[in-house]
Amino acid sequence: MRSLIIPILFLFMPLAEIAAFIFVGREIGVGMTLLLVLASIIAGAVLLRIQGFGVLRKIQQASQTGTDPGRQLVHGVMIVVAAFLLIIPGFISDIIGLLLFIPAVRDLGWSLIKNRLTIVTTGMAAGPRGFSRGPAAGQDTGHRAGPNVIDLDDDEFSRTYGRGRTDPNERDRLK
């Protein structure tokens, strides 16, 4: 049953948007309805620019201080989704988009999904003080990879493909 929710939502959402257009158009007129749609497109672009730069700044600060940037990344994704919902025509999607621009609503969304996400960082090691560049405390600095990875330099590696040929496409090359 849970897997049917999204297809049903995609089926009924356009119908609900059309019904909202008809209702609003009947109440305030076609010209004002079109102006509202245009205003929501402009608001989506402006809010994405303003709040998007703010979230990017917070992500950069979290990376520089060594804290987990997961919350800020999810907020950034929610802002992009909110702007997209404002830019596409429709009053119901505009309401959802405007709600996603409110930081308290984004925090509520983060609290609902944070236990379902796994944040993977590369080039950083988790230590007792959070995330930091370089190896974690207690790790051997001579090895750059985990126990399941063999790390070879260029001079320690060569590739041969049967009968001593070094490249499987060697016979196809022009000399």
C-alpha positions, -999 to 999 in steps of 0.1 A, spaced: 0 0 0 29 24 8 43 20 -27 10 32 -42 10 66 -25 35 83 -48 18 72 -81 -16 82 -68 -1 116 -57 13 121 -92 -21 113 -107 -42 134 -85 -19 164 -79 -24 179 -114 -61 174 -111 -61 192 -78 -40 220 -93 -64 224 -122 -93 225 -97 -75 252 -77 -69 272 -109 -106 271 -118 -116 280 -82 -92 309 -79 -99 321 -115 -136 322 -107 -131 342 -75 -105 368 -86 -106 366 -124 -83 352 -150 -59 382 -152 -52 383 -114 -48 345 -114 -21 347 -141 -4 376 -121 -4 354 -90 13 326 -110 38 350 -124 45 364 -89 50 329 -75 76 322 -102 95 354 -94 92 347 -56 106 312 -61 136 325 -80 143 353 -55 139 331 -24 161 304 -39 188 330 -45 186 345 -10 181 314 11 202 292 -11 233 314 -6 226 314 31 225 276 32 257 274 11 274 296 36 263 274 65 275 243 47 309 259 41 311 270 78 302 234 89 329 220 67 355 244 80 347 238 116 347 201 111 310 195 121 286 173 103 270 193 74 241 168 69 215 191 83 225 220 61 227 197 30 192 185 36 180 221 42 197 230 8 178 202 -10 145 213 6 151 249 -5 158 238 -41 126 216 -40 107 246 -25 119 269 -53 110 243 -79 75 240 -64 71 278 -66 84 280 -101 60 254 -116 25 268 -120 0 257 -94 -14 270 -61 -12 238 -41 25 234 -50 31 271 -42 17 266 -7 39 235 -1 69 254 -16 63 285 7 61 262 37 94 246 28 111 280 28 102 284 65 132 272 86 110 256 113 93 235 87 126 224 72 138 215 108 107 194 112 114 176 79 151 171 90 139 156 123 117 131 104 144 119 79 177 123 98 175 87 112 170 73 77 200 90 61 236 80 61 261 108 56 293 96 39 322 120 39 353 115 17 387 128 25 378 134 61 381 112 92 358 112 122 377 118 154 367 126 189 361 162 180 339 155 150 351 155 114 386 165 105 409 163 75 435 136 76 437 103 94 417 98 126 435 95 159 451 61 163 453 53 126 485 45 109 495 75 87 515 53 63 484 37 48 459 57 28 431 31 26 412 7 47 420 -30 53 401 -42 22 420 -19 -2 454 -26 -16 470 8 -23 498 7 -49 519 34 -64 523 37 -102 557 20 -102 543 -9 -82 515 -17 -107 515 -30 -143 486 -45 -162 490 -75 -186 462 -92 -205 472 -128 -215 503 -137 -235 523 -106 -223 503 -80 -242 499 -49 -220 468 -35 -237 438 -55 -251 433 -29 -279 470 -29 -289 464 -47 -322 437 -22 -332 459 8 -329 476 25 -358 514 26 -355 
